[in-house]
């Protein structure tokens, strides 16, 4: 089963982002929780060709406003 190494950058926020190991790649529109905050994926890019069981992905997210 592949492991997706996902680099997450949060646009327009002071959040430092993260690097996560995921069992599936993120999808545009999907919500991701980092700590206590929730973010929505707005862009997904493949960074490098797959190497063995690892795939390298970049995701740009934006903060989800809580009402």
Secondary structure, DSSP 8 states (H G I E B T S, - for coil): --EEEEEEEETTSS---EEEEESS---TT-EEEETTEEEEEEEEEEEEEEETTEEEEEEEEEE----
